[in-house]
Amino acid sequence: MASASFFLLALFMVLDIFTTISAISNSTLVQHSQSTSASKKILKFPMYHIGKFINNDSQSLSLARIRLQNEQRLIQKKDWLPGPFQVEMPLLVAVPTGEYIVELQVGSQRVLMLLDNGSPLVWWQCSPCKHCFQQKFNSLYNPSLSTSYKPVICPSNWCDKNTRYTFTNECIMNQCQYTIKYRDGSSSSGFLANETISSDDGMLYKSIIFGCASTNEGLFDGFFDGILGFQHSEFSFPNQIEAYRFSFCFVAAHSKFDGKIQRRPDSAPLYLYEFPHLNEDTTFVVTLTHLGHHYVQFEGIKINGEKIPIDAKYWNRDTRGKYGVVLDSGTPITRFPMYVYNKIRDSFRRSVTGKMSVSESEQFDTCFHSPLSTPVDYIPKVSLCFRSGKGEEELRLAPEHIMASIGNNTYCFAFNYIDTSVDITIIGSHQLQNTRLSFNMLEMSVSVTPDDC
């Protein structure tokens, strides 16, 4: 969430919502569950900070360096690494925003955390707070109520050590103060502290360093209390709890365009330490080429089985840190560099069948008004192509992942371009709905399993 330029993304979608209310009182935060009702809702995707995908080139870690460091880490820890065990934590969805949220037990208190694998830091709002956004469900975390809260006192190995990631920490009056800034002007600051977090089933019980935020300004949403950073950094959630394997699947909170209800299991949890059973027939494994952001080996886009001719340089991160493709849970809509997007959009338009007239909306430049039909009847097939050890693999997108309903029987091509100053491709959560992503950070890989929520 930080870099030299910003791009604000606001997407309004009117979709049929099929969901079951979770145990959070008076909440529009819902747990993934089997559909029980249908109603009209407005799904407003939040604004996100494209700049979080840009690293300092001189400090970015190559695949070879990361693998060497991981091997050394395993050697150092082999005598005391705990045996593998699996932790399952409920993954909630905020229906109005499409955000995916994890609930943590912090001492005797609870916090709702936005799952963001593009962020390097764990932070949540603390009381007393100089300037905080309003939380919709929980009271502010109060350090004075916790017997396990301990501020990071200087000097400390956790302070003044951060040079690679997009936030700063420094000693002020013997305490370690952090500041993380986002290119849209949003920011969070406070003090680093140590706290014990746990899961409801008691399987997870760990002490972590977090940002106790006292000043937060900008485009933060009250459906969550803070950010659960899953980027590969010393301060990220999985690294601190030594969960080098984790898996999640984003279940859509709306019906298919064909009117059929999407059947869901009772839950689609976040898995830590071990993966759930993955379908061997459909799963393919993609190498993560760089960290901390999750850059993947990508091959391009197919429309109706034909790959769009695009220079391969756009899919591969070069030595200067330009280009490349990242998977990001915190960005809803997939975005391409403008030149790439224009080629994909033009090819898509040519492949639409029937006499469909193209119009524009506030957010999209390719929309169709179709009161008597849905996109299932006229849009082409679209696939995202990845490189696995077995060759090229296709992730075939469902019509509701290709198009977005904006109301009034109007549907729009649910892709867009990125700010001209940002040259990477971001594959967002809207296109990844119903696809399980299972990360193995020690092997630098992600297993992709379609239709596995």
Beta strands, then each sheet from edge to edge (+ up, - down):
strand 1: 11-17
strand 2: 20-21
strand 3: 29-31
strand 4: 39-45
strand 5: 87-89
strand 6: 91-94
strand 7: 99-106
strand 8: 109-116
strand 9: 122-125
strand 10: 150-151
strand 11: 167-172
strand 12: 175-181
strand 13: 187-198
strand 14: 205-217
strand 15: 226-229
strand 16: 245-249
strand 17: 270-272
strand 18: 284-290
strand 19: 295-296
strand 20: 298-303
strand 21: 306-307
strand 22: 325-327
strand 23: 335-336
strand 24: 358-359
strand 25: 367-369
strand 26: 382-388
strand 27: 391-396
strand 28: 403-407
strand 29: 410-413
strand 30: 416-417
strand 31: 425-427
strand 32: 435-440
strand 33: 445-450
sheet 1: 1+ 4-
sheet 2: 2+ 3- 6+ 7- 8+ 15+ 9- 14- 13+ 10-
sheet 3: 2+ 3- 6+ 7- 8+ 15+ 9- 14- 13+ 12- 11+
sheet 4: 5+ 17- 16+ 32- 33+ 18- 19+
sheet 5: 21+ 20- 26+ 27-
sheet 6: 22+ 31+
sheet 7: 23+ 30+
sheet 8: 24+ 25- 29+ 28-
end
